[in-house]
Amino acid sequence: MVTVEPRAKGSPIPAVGTTAPSIPLNPGRLDLGMRATLVFPNREIVERYYVPLIYTACRTCYSELAPDDIFERAVDGRITPEKQRELIGRVIESGHGSTIEHVVFTFAITGVSRALSHQLVRHRAGVAFDQQSQRYVSYKKGASTMLPATIADADPELRREYEEQVEGALELYSEMLEAGIPGEDARFVFPNATRTNLVMTANLRALIHMSGLRLCTMAQWEIRRLFQLIRHEVFAVSPFLGSFLAPKCVPLGYCDEAANRDEHCPIRPHKDNVLAAWAENAKRGRPAGSEPSAG
Ligand SMILES: Cc1cc2nc3c(=O)[nH]c(=O)nc-3n(C[C@H](O)[C@H](O)[C@H](O)COP(=O)(O)OP(=O)(O)OC[C@H]3O[C@@H](n4cnc5c(N)ncnc54)[C@H](O)[C@@H]3O)c2cc1C
């Protein structure tokens, strides 16, 4: 934790995060008070039915057998789980994504901020959400809020001002409810820090896509943490399927984030550098005088 001298109220706010970009602190080290629980399916369903179902979708493309025959053989073990996983792995790697749209995962997500939920619900394809209503739920004793680590670790005076503002907003909310203002209007004063709960169901293709974006170190710390929890839950029921939840650069083999051209995140090389190395290599391999002409 960084220790800083308290700042007098009204004096200039010290700059935070103005140094050269670096990989954000792994949010997995912080207890943010949020949870993601896989409520469906359990391990038995995944092993007994999900893997055979995905295998059936993959195998049907290349087989004379009827899909229900393939499914029966996969479920009763005539096709070994190893063989099923081997085909599924190859098909996923090839990007034949419809095969993994047949299975879904449902998560109970609690204690995340509205700043996070606003990002999460931007995902549209293959995913369904239901979120706690700020119209029908009245937060009688004030809503619970999220405190970002940079503010927790900042100048104590700055942190105190933040907490005062957030608590003040929630007190005003309660006063408005007491004065007869409906919850649907009183909620306008809620900050982004307000916590919320959601149910999220995503098919495996959507979950891999979302994880690719949100496990990336360029993603915002809170949503990144959420997807670390989601990956942990999927791993618990299937290390095989969980292994496909990774930052997008892992299956791509390169980073395509413009903000990482300097490769401050070292997980994979940036595509500009990969292409430059490829061009350099191709040039070295060409016989002298055989450069491609511009026209
Ligand atoms: C690091 C980061 C920063 C971001 N910053 C901002 C920001 O500053 N401002 C902002 O507004 N948003 C921002 N976003 C949100 C982003 O633009 C997307 O809206 C969000 O990530 C949802 O992803 P998606 O578009 O892949 O949609 P999904 O619904 O997850 O769709 C999955 C895929 O399906 C296909 N698809 C879905 N819908 C359509 C469609 N209608 N037409 C054609 N193909 C479709 C696309 O191939 C898409 O990638 C950010 C996201 C990330 C990860």
The ligand as an ORCA input file, in Angstrom:
! r2SCAN-3c Opt
* xyz 0 1
  C     -11.364     -2.756    -23.012
  C     -12.717     -2.294    -23.493
  C     -13.001     -0.936    -23.604
  C     -14.242     -0.507    -24.051
  N     -14.503      0.824    -24.143
  C     -15.708      1.271    -24.570
  C     -16.015      2.671    -24.673
  O     -15.184      3.507    -24.363
  N     -17.239      3.037    -25.095
  C     -18.200      2.122    -25.447
  O     -19.308      2.506    -25.841
  N     -17.954      0.798    -25.351
  C     -16.746      0.353    -24.933
  N     -16.503     -0.995    -24.843
  C     -17.593     -1.929    -25.172
  C     -17.401     -2.558    -26.582
  O     -17.413     -1.577    -27.583
  C     -18.510     -3.592    -26.855
  O     -19.763     -2.931    -26.900
  C     -18.599     -4.661    -25.786
  O     -17.333     -5.137    -25.469
  C     -19.497     -5.803    -26.278
  O     -18.746     -6.647    -27.115
  P     -19.168     -7.071    -28.599
  O     -19.399     -5.872    -29.446
  O     -18.155     -8.042    -29.055
  O     -20.635     -7.642    -28.416
  P     -21.252     -9.077    -28.105
  O     -22.681     -8.868    -27.890
  O     -20.484     -9.752    -27.006
  O     -21.135     -9.828    -29.477
  C     -20.284    -10.887    -29.777
  C     -19.935    -10.814    -31.235
  O     -21.108    -11.038    -32.030
  C     -21.061    -10.208    -33.182
  N     -22.198     -9.266    -33.120
  C     -22.976     -8.986    -32.043
  N     -23.921     -8.117    -32.367
  C     -23.763     -7.812    -33.667
  C     -24.404     -6.948    -34.580
  N     -25.442     -6.213    -34.213
  N     -23.966     -6.891    -35.839
  C     -22.922     -7.637    -36.246
  N     -22.229     -8.477    -35.435
  C     -22.645     -8.556    -34.164
  C     -19.739     -9.475    -33.163
  O     -18.788    -10.240    -33.877
  C     -19.383     -9.457    -31.686
  O     -18.003     -9.343    -31.423
  C     -15.259     -1.462    -24.404
  C     -14.962     -2.819    -24.287
  C     -13.728     -3.254    -23.839
  C     -13.463     -4.727    -23.726
*
